[in-house]
Every structure is written in structure tokens, then in C-alpha cells.
Amino acid sequence: MHEINEIETSLKDCEGAIATAAMDYGKIAVSAARARADYDLAYAQELLKISADGEKRTVGEKEALTLIAVQSLFMDCRIREAEADALKRRIGALQSVLTSLQTRASLIKTERSLTNYT
């Protein structure tokens, strides 16, 4: 029974970690979306300014100048998106651990029922 109790404790811990990570992911995903919207809008505004200044530039030059002008928003956006992605991967890993624990518990219960172990 000791092994089952350990697994049940691990299951509860894992479920709690998934719930916490899911709530955190919701907040981080919203933050990342806002950062992306801020960056996209600033990029568009800056690109329009650079395009309207009368200088002859290639598309690549315009894009480079625009990115330099909004680089802090770009960095913030990329960092927040990376944080959201990392947390999403953590949730996936925790779900895999949970599935493994559930399978292990099921196998132990089946084994005990077949051997009449109580």
C-alpha cells in the first residue's frame, strides 16, 4: 500500500503543478499577446514614417531601420513569447508525468488484484 500512497501523493502534486502552470500560462499568454500588438502597431507606424520621409531605400533597408526604431518593443515581445512557449512546454511535460503516474498506479492496482494482495 505504501507504493500506492506515494503515487497518489505524486499524482496530487503533479495535478497541482499543472493547475498552477495553466493559470500562469493564461496570464503570460495575454501579456505576450499585448506585447505583440504593441510591437506590431509601433512597427507599422515607424515603417510608414520611414517610407514617407522621401529617401530612396530598398524594402530591406526600410525594414531594418524600422526594426531598429522599435527594438525595445521587439525584444520585449520576443521574450514574452518565449516565456509563454516555455511554460506551454512545461505543461506538456507535466501532463506526460501525470499520465505516467496514472499508468503506474493502474498497473500496481491490477497486479495486486491478480495476486490477491491487499
VEXDREN-2710 file (C-alpha; in Angstrom, 1 decimal):
% VEXDREN-2710
k/r/px/py/pz
1/MET/0.0/0.0/0.0
2/HIS/2.9/2.3/0.6
3/GLU/3.8/2.4/-3.1
4/ILE/0.2/3.4/-4.0
5/ASN/0.2/6.1/-1.3
6/GLU/3.4/7.5/-2.8
7/ILE/1.9/7.5/-6.3
8/GLU/-1.3/9.1/-5.1
9/THR/0.8/11.9/-3.4
10/SER/2.8/12.3/-6.6
11/LEU/-0.4/12.5/-8.6
12/LYS/-1.9/15.2/-6.4
13/ASP/1.4/17.2/-6.6
14/CYS/1.5/16.9/-10.4
15/GLU/-2.1/17.9/-10.8
16/GLY/-1.5/20.9/-8.6
17/ALA/1.6/21.9/-10.6
18/ILE/-0.4/21.6/-13.9
19/ALA/-3.2/23.7/-12.5
20/THR/-0.8/26.4/-11.3
21/ALA/1.1/26.3/-14.6
22/ALA/-2.1/26.6/-16.6
23/MET/-3.2/29.6/-14.7
24/ASP/0.3/31.2/-15.1
25/TYR/0.2/30.4/-18.8
26/GLY/-3.1/32.2/-19.2
27/LYS/-1.6/35.4/-17.7
28/ILE/1.7/35.1/-19.7
29/ALA/-0.1/34.4/-23.0
30/VAL/-2.2/37.6/-22.5
31/SER/0.9/39.5/-21.7
32/ALA/2.7/38.1/-24.8
33/ALA/-0.3/39.0/-27.0
34/ARG/-0.4/42.6/-25.7
35/ALA/3.4/42.9/-26.2
36/ARG/3.0/41.6/-29.8
37/ALA/0.2/44.0/-30.5
38/ASP/2.2/46.9/-29.2
39/TYR/5.2/45.9/-31.3
40/ASP/3.1/45.3/-34.4
41/LEU/1.5/48.7/-34.1
42/ALA/4.8/50.6/-33.4
43/TYR/6.4/48.7/-36.3
44/ALA/3.7/49.8/-38.7
45/GLN/3.7/53.4/-37.6
46/GLU/7.5/53.6/-37.8
47/LEU/7.5/51.9/-41.3
48/LEU/5.0/54.5/-42.5
49/LYS/7.2/57.3/-41.2
50/ILE/10.3/55.9/-42.8
51/SER/8.5/55.3/-46.1
52/ALA/7.2/58.8/-46.2
53/ASP/10.5/60.7/-45.5
54/GLY/11.3/60.9/-49.2
55/GLU/14.5/58.9/-49.0
56/LYS/15.1/56.1/-51.6
57/ARG/15.5/52.8/-49.8
58/THR/15.1/49.2/-50.5
59/VAL/12.5/47.2/-48.7
60/GLY/15.2/45.5/-46.7
61/GLU/16.6/48.9/-45.6
62/LYS/13.2/50.2/-44.6
63/GLU/12.6/47.0/-42.6
64/ALA/16.0/47.2/-40.9
65/LEU/15.5/50.9/-39.9
66/THR/12.0/50.2/-38.7
67/LEU/13.2/47.3/-36.5
68/ILE/16.0/49.4/-35.1
69/ALA/13.5/52.1/-34.2
70/VAL/11.2/49.7/-32.3
71/GLN/13.9/47.3/-31.0
72/SER/12.9/47.5/-27.3
73/LEU/9.3/46.6/-28.1
74/PHE/10.6/43.8/-30.4
75/MET/12.8/42.4/-27.6
76/ASP/10.0/42.6/-25.0
77/CYS/7.7/40.8/-27.4
78/ARG/10.1/38.0/-28.2
79/ILE/11.0/37.5/-24.5
80/ARG/7.3/37.3/-23.5
81/GLU/6.5/34.9/-26.4
82/ALA/9.5/32.7/-25.3
83/GLU/8.2/32.7/-21.7
84/ALA/4.8/31.6/-22.9
85/ASP/6.3/28.9/-25.1
86/ALA/8.5/27.6/-22.2
87/LEU/5.5/27.4/-19.9
88/LYS/3.4/25.7/-22.5
89/ARG/6.2/23.1/-22.9
90/ARG/6.3/22.7/-19.1
91/ILE/2.6/22.0/-19.0
92/GLY/3.1/19.3/-21.7
93/ALA/5.9/17.7/-19.7
94/LEU/3.8/17.7/-16.5
95/GLN/1.0/16.1/-18.4
96/SER/3.3/13.4/-19.6
97/VAL/4.5/12.8/-16.0
98/LEU/0.8/12.7/-14.8
99/THR/0.0/10.1/-17.5
100/SER/3.0/8.0/-16.4
101/LEU/1.9/8.1/-12.8
102/GLN/-1.6/7.2/-13.7
103/THR/-0.4/4.3/-15.7
104/ARG/1.9/3.1/-13.0
105/ALA/-0.9/3.3/-10.4
106/SER/-3.2/1.3/-12.6
107/LEU/-0.6/-1.4/-13.2
108/ILE/0.1/-1.7/-9.5
109/LYS/-3.6/-2.0/-8.7
110/THR/-4.1/-4.6/-11.5
111/GLU/-1.1/-6.6/-10.3
112/ARG/-2.3/-6.5/-6.7
113/SER/-5.8/-7.6/-7.7
114/LEU/-4.4/-10.5/-9.7
115/THR/-2.2/-11.7/-6.8
116/ASN/-4.9/-11.0/-4.2
117/TYR/-2.6/-8.6/-2.4
118/THR/-4.2/-6.2/-0.1
END
